[in-house]
Amino acid sequence: MSHFAEIDANNKVIRVLVGNNNTADEGLAVVQSLGGTWIKTSYNNDIRFNYAGIGYTYDERLDAFISP
């Protein structure tokens, strides 16, 4: 499974999608086809410190999702 958060112009998470990841970057290709800005997130907190949720902020400097 792959997890991606869409962020708005203010880096606020507006939705999170979960999809298949049967091949490398399959999930990324799907969310990019929807338009918008997407950042990979990890349900296991393996990357970006927290699993993204609606209302979280993506901090580019820390490369992390910050809870509200």
SEDOKE-54690 format. One record per residue (C-alpha): residue in one letter; residue number from 0; x, y, z. Coordinates in Angstrom, 1 decimal, padded with zeros to 4 digits, always signed. Example, Ala and Ser with C-alpha at 12.3 -4.5 7.8 and 13.67 -1.06 7.14 Angstrom:
BEGIN
R,lumtor,kese,X,Y,Z
R,A,0,+012.3,-004.5,+007.8 $
R,S,1,+013.7,-001.1,+007.1 $
END
This chain:
BEGIN
R,lumtor,kese,X,Y,Z
R,M,0,+000.0,+000.0,+000.0 $
R,S,1,+001.1,+003.5,-000.7 $
R,H,2,-000.1,+006.6,+001.1 $
R,F,3,-000.1,+010.2,-000.2 $
R,A,4,-001.2,+013.5,+001.2 $
R,E,5,-002.4,+016.4,-001.0 $
R,I,6,-001.4,+019.8,+000.3 $
R,D,7,-002.7,+023.2,-000.7 $
R,A,8,-000.8,+026.4,-001.4 $
R,N,9,-000.3,+026.9,+002.4 $
R,N,10,+001.1,+023.4,+002.9 $
R,K,11,-002.0,+022.2,+004.7 $
R,V,12,-003.1,+018.6,+004.1 $
R,I,13,-006.5,+018.6,+002.4 $
R,R,14,-006.8,+014.8,+001.7 $
R,V,15,-004.9,+011.6,+002.1 $
R,L,16,-005.3,+008.7,-000.4 $
R,V,17,-004.3,+005.1,+000.0 $
R,G,18,-003.6,+003.0,-003.1 $
R,N,19,-001.9,-000.1,-004.5 $
R,N,20,+001.8,-000.2,-004.9 $
R,N,21,+002.2,-003.3,-007.0 $
R,T,22,+005.0,-001.7,-009.0 $
R,A,23,+007.5,+000.9,-008.2 $
R,D,24,+005.9,+004.4,-007.9 $
R,E,25,+002.5,+003.1,-009.1 $
R,G,26,+000.7,+005.0,-006.3 $
R,L,27,+002.6,+008.2,-007.1 $
R,A,28,+001.6,+008.0,-010.8 $
R,V,29,-002.1,+007.7,-009.8 $
R,V,30,-002.2,+010.7,-007.5 $
R,Q,31,-000.1,+012.9,-009.8 $
R,S,32,-002.7,+012.1,-012.5 $
R,L,33,-005.3,+013.9,-010.3 $
R,G,34,-003.4,+017.1,-010.3 $
R,G,35,-002.3,+019.1,-007.2 $
R,T,36,+000.7,+018.7,-005.0 $
R,W,37,+001.2,+015.3,-003.4 $
R,I,38,+003.7,+014.2,-000.7 $
R,K,39,+004.2,+010.6,+000.3 $
R,T,40,+003.4,+009.7,+003.9 $
R,S,41,+003.9,+006.6,+005.9 $
R,Y,42,+001.3,+004.9,+008.1 $
R,N,43,+004.2,+003.4,+010.1 $
R,N,44,+005.8,+006.9,+010.5 $
R,D,45,+008.8,+005.6,+008.6 $
R,I,46,+009.1,+009.0,+006.8 $
R,R,47,+008.2,+012.6,+007.6 $
R,F,48,+007.8,+011.9,+011.3 $
R,N,49,+004.0,+011.6,+011.3 $
R,Y,50,+001.3,+010.0,+009.2 $
R,A,51,-000.4,+012.9,+007.4 $
R,G,52,-004.0,+013.8,+008.4 $
R,I,53,-006.4,+016.4,+007.2 $
R,G,54,-005.4,+019.7,+008.8 $
R,Y,55,-001.8,+018.7,+009.3 $
R,T,56,+000.9,+021.1,+007.9 $
R,Y,57,+003.8,+019.9,+005.7 $
R,D,58,+007.0,+021.6,+006.8 $
R,E,59,+009.4,+021.6,+003.9 $
R,R,60,+012.4,+022.5,+006.0 $
R,L,61,+011.9,+019.6,+008.4 $
R,D,62,+010.5,+017.3,+005.6 $
R,A,63,+007.8,+016.5,+008.2 $
R,F,64,+004.0,+016.5,+008.7 $
R,I,65,+003.1,+018.6,+011.8 $
R,S,66,-000.1,+017.9,+013.6 $
R,P,67,-002.5,+020.8,+014.1 $
END
